[in-house]
Amino acid sequence: MSSFTRNVPLLAFSQAMAMSGASLTVTTAALVGFELAEDKSLSTLPLAMQFIAVMLTSIPAAMIMNRLGRKPGFLISTLFAISGAAIAAWSIINQQFIGFVIGGVLIGMFNGFANYFRFAAADSVDFNHKSRAISLVLAGGVIAAVIGPNLAKYTQHSVQDADFAGSYAALIVLYVMAVLALSLLRLPHHKHDVDTGPEQRPLKEIIKQPEWVVAVICGMLGYGVMSFVMTATPLAMKHHAHDFSDTSFVIQWHVLAMFAPSFFTGSLIRKFGELSIMTMGALMGIACVIINLAGSSVSHFWIALFLLGISWNFLYVGATTLVTHTYHASERFKVQAVNDFIIFSTVAFASLSAGYLQHHYGWRSVNVGVLPLLAIVLISIAYLKFSNRKLSVVEENI
């Protein structure tokens, strides 16, 4: 059995389990937080802390796997996930807000490791199969769009007087299934990146490149806008008296829109370029805001969040691709680590502030608040396009 046929399906399945947990927490965490927190403006704190945990784990996770190997690192991380789900379920039953936050932190630590599933798949196959391996692993996100929100919907009332406690208990089963899949991996061993390629440049020199700056701006603001609006959506739908089954439906289609385009986003980037695809992503984000401001029916939420998912995909995949143009292979660890740290710092802040803004100022303010961020994205893309065009003219005249 080849490395591709063995490892890629196992990593895709593990990705599906991890993302199912993530989509379930996105669907439920703000609602549980609203019920448990005395200060309702802190209702999104559990989800925000989960994203903060992802941010703080991303660099240590890479260091641990660089030293111990990816498989041991992945298996260690599942202990965080199982413990976090159990603590979250217990905390809901016992009305413990802080305990629920701790459970979210542990799940976030696991997600910090799980973000490397796609890199593990790419590194386990030859060059010609890397893009296919990454696509198949990302397909796990499509499966998660079905499993996560539906699991939350059907287990919402499974524990009496403790809504969603059964949902988090069910996550334990998903994470145990991920353990079984990860234990079957046979990943190759590689030399450290520092031993290969040209001499490493100082990080300060790398991050001064216009391409790197624009890639980070688009990556962090694209992800931040998505997280900001997505986190507030369950609270806004509850405020407008929509049933949880409708909220689950909206989040399900949102997650599907986040990951399904990955099968063709790479082809679009090769045809039209990163900057054009990121521009389309920003424009779809603006369209999402316009629809959200136009009404508050289930259809408005559904269409808006679907567009928001595609917006995230185009901006995130485009920005990630652009980042890879700015470093040598021997520099990728430190550059990717800084990139992810900045992105998830923004995501954590967006998740935390979304609850406060939604609670005190309403759904309209949430949407209007992201327009300046999308404007910054468009301005940065236009700047890089102008700089590249100007550089091309100078090179032609030399």
N, C-alpha and C positions, 0 to 999 in steps of 0.2 A: 504494500500500500504506500503510495507516494505521500510526501509531506503535505501536499495540497489537499488531497482527498481525505486525509486523516485530520489535520489540524484546523483547516478552515471551517468545516461544518461544526466542529466542537466549539470553536471561538464564536461562530455565528449564533449557535444555540446559547452560549454563555452571555453574549451580548443581548439576546432576546430576553433572557431572564433578568439581567441587570436593568435594561431599559423598561421592562414591565414594572419593576419596582419603582423606577424613577417616575414613570407616567402615573402610577397609582398615587405616589406621594404628592405629585403636582396637583392631581385631581382632588385630593382629600386634605392635605396638610393645613391649608389655610382655613378650611371649614372646621377641622378639629381644633386648631389653634384658637379660632373665634369662640368656640364653646368652652375651652379650658382656661383661657387667659382672662384675668380680671380686667386688665386694660385691653380693650378690643383692638386698639391700634397696633398691638403687638401680635395680632393673629397670624401674620406671615413670618414671625421670628423663627419658628421651627424650620420652615423651608429655606429661609435666608441662612440659618446656621448650617443647614445641609450643604448649601452652595459654598459657604465659607470653608467647611470641612473639605470639600472637593479642592478648593483653591490651595489650602494649606497642605493637603496631602500630595498634590501633583508632583512637587519637586522631591520630597522624601520617597515617594513611590518609585520614581525613576532611579533614584540612588540605590534603593533596596534591590530592585530588579537588576540593576547593573552589577551589583555585587553577588547576589544569590541566584540570579536567573529569573526569568519571567514566570515560569510555572510555580515555583515556591512563593513568589510574591503574590500571585493571583490567589493561591490557596490560602495564604495567611489573611488576605483581605476579606475572604468570605466569612471568616470568623467575626469580623466587624459587622458584616451585613446581617448575619443570623442573630447576633446579640442585639443589634439595633432594632430589628423588627420585633423581637421578643419584648424588649424594654418599652417600645412604643405601644404595643398592645396592652401591656400591663399598666402603663401610665394612663391610657384612655379609660380603662376599667376603674382605676382608682382616682381619676380626676386630678392627675399630677401633670401640670403644664411643664415644669422644668424637666421631669422625666421624659416627656414626649420630645422636648428639644434635644435631650441627650441621645435618644433613639435616632432622631434625624441626623445628628452629627456622625454617629457610627455608620449609618447607611451612606452618608456623604463620603466618609473615608473609603468605603468600598468602591464607590463610584469614581473616586480619584484614581484608583488602580484600574478599574474597568475601562477608563478612557484609553488605555494602552492596548486593548484587545485588537484594534485595527492595525496597530504598528506591529504587534506580535504576528499577525497573519501575514502582513507584507514581508516581514523579515524571514518567514519560514518557507517562502517560495522563491523561484527564480524571477529575474527581472521582468520577463514577459507576462508573468501571471500576477504581478503585484496589484495592478488596478482592479483586476477581477476579484482577487482575494479581499481587498478592502471593500468592494461593492457588496460582496456576499456577507461580510461581517456586518456592514451597515444595514443589511436587510433585516437584521434582528430588530432594528428600530421599528420597522413596518409591522412585524409580529407584535411588538410591544404596544403598538397603537390599538390593537384589538384586545390583548390580554389585560393590560393595566387598568384602564377605565372600566371595563366590564367586570373585572374581578372586584373592583371597588363597589360597583353598583349592586352586584349580586350578594356581596357579603356585608353590605352596609349595616343591616339589622340582625346579623347572625348572633350577636351577643346582646342580650337584653339590657336596655338602659345604657348602652355603651356603643354608640354608632361608630363604625369603622374599626373597632377593636379586632373584629374577625378579619378585616381586610389586611391588617398588619400581621396578624397571626398566619394568614395564608401566604404572606411573603416568605415566611420561613421555608415553606415547601419549595418555592421557586429558587431560593438561594441554595438549598440542599441539592436541588437538581443541577445548579451551576457547579457546585463542588464536584459532583460525579462526572460532569463533562470535562472540567478542567483537569481532573486527576488523570484523564486518559491522554492528555497532550504529550506529544513528543517533539519539543521545540529544539532547534539547533543551537549550539553554543557559538557565540561570536566574540571576537576580541573587542576590547573597549574602543570606542570611537577615537579616543585620543591617540591610538596607535596607528591610525590610518589617515590617508589624505595629506594635504599640504599643512604647513605650520598654522596653528590656530591664531586668529587675530584677536585682539582685545575686544571684549563685549561692547565697550563704548564705541569702538569703530564700526561694529556691525549695526548697532541700533541707530546710528546716524544716517543710514541709507534712507532716502525718501521712500523706496519701496517698502522697507520694514515699517517705517512710521505709519504709512497709509494702511498697510495690512493690519497692523495692530489696532489702529483707530476703527477700521471697518469691522474687524473681528470682535472687539470688545463692545462697541456701540450696537452692532447688529445683534449680538447675543444679549446685551443688556436690555435693549428695547423689547426683544422677544420675552425675556424673563419678566420684565416689569409689567407688561400688558397681560401675559399669561397668568402670572401669579395673582393679579387682581381680578381676573375673569370669574373664578368661582364665587368670590365675594360679591361682585357686581351682579351676577346672575341670581344669587340668593336675595340681594337687595331688591331686584325686580321681580321677585316671587316666582322664579322658574324652579321647577322640580330638579332634584339632583340627577335624575336620569337624563335630563336635558343637558346639564353641565357635563356629565360623563360623555355624552354624545359629542358635544363641542370639543372637549379635550381630546377625545379619540381621533377626530378628524384633524385636529391641530397637529398631534404627534405624527399622524400618517403623512401630513403635508411636510413635516420637518424632514422625514427620512426617505420617503418614496422617490423624490426627485434625484436622490444620490445616484440612481442608476443611469441618469442621463446628464447630470450637471457637469461631469467631467468632459463629456463630448461637446457640450455647449461651450465650455471654457476653451477647449482646443480650437473650436471653430471661430468664436467671437472674442476670446480673450477674457482675462480675469476682471478687468475694469468694467467692461460692458455688462458682464453678468452681475457684478456687485451693484452697478447702477440700477439694473432691473430689480435687484433685491431691495434696494432702498425705496424705489418707487412703489413696490408692492407693500412695503411697510407704511407708506403714506396712504395708500389705498385702504389699508386695514383701518387706519385712524378715521378716514372719511366715513367708512361704513359704520364704525362704532358710534360716531357722532350723529349719524343719520337716524338711528333708532335703537331700541333695546329688545326687540323680539329675538326668539331663538335663532331665526334665520340670519339676523344681523350678526349675532355673536358667532354663529357657525361660519359664515362666509368670511368675516373679518379674521377670525383665528386661523382659518385655512390659508388665507393670504399671508398671514403673519408667519406661518410655518414655512411656506415657500420662501418668503423674504429672508428668514433665518438661514435656510439652506444655501441660498445663492450667496449671501454675504459671508457666511462662515466657511463654506467650501472654497469660495473665491479668495478669501483672505488667507486661508490656510495654504492654498496653492501659491499665492504670492509670497508668503513667508519663506517657502522652500527655495525661492530664487535668491535669497539673501545670504545664505550661509553654505559653507563647505560641509561635506559629510562629517569631518572631524569636529565641527562646531555645533552639530545639530542638537546635542543634548542640552547645552546651556541656553541656546536660542529658543528651542521649543519650551523649555522650562519657564523662561522669563515670559514668553508669549502667553502660555496657559495661566501663569500666575496673574498677569494683568487682566486677562479676560475674565477669570472667575472671581477676581476681586470686584470687578464691575458687576458681574451677575449677582453676587452676594448683596452688594449695596442696593441693586435694583429690586431684588426680592424683598428686602427688609423695608425699603421706602415705599413700595407699592401698597402694602397694607395700611401704612400711616396716611398716605395721600388718599386712598380709596375711602378710608373711614372718616376722615375729617373734611375732605373736599369733593369727593364723589368721582364717578366714572368719567365724566367729561374732563376733569383735571388730569386724570391718569393719561388719557389719550392726547390731550393738548400738550402735556409735558414732554412727550417723546418727539414731537415735531422738530424742536431745535437740534436734537441729537441726530435725527435723520438728515437734517440740513447739513450738519457737520460732515457726515459721511459723504454726501454728494459733493460738497466743496472740496474735501480731501481727494476724492477720485478725480474731480476736474483739474485740481492742481497737478496731480501726477500725470494725467494725460497731457496737460500743457507742457510740463517739464520734459516728458519723453519726446514730444513733438519738437520742442525747441532743441533738444539734444540731437535729434535726428537731422535737423537742418544744419546744425553746426558741423556734424560729422560729414555731411554731404559736401560742405564748402571747404573742407580741409583737403 
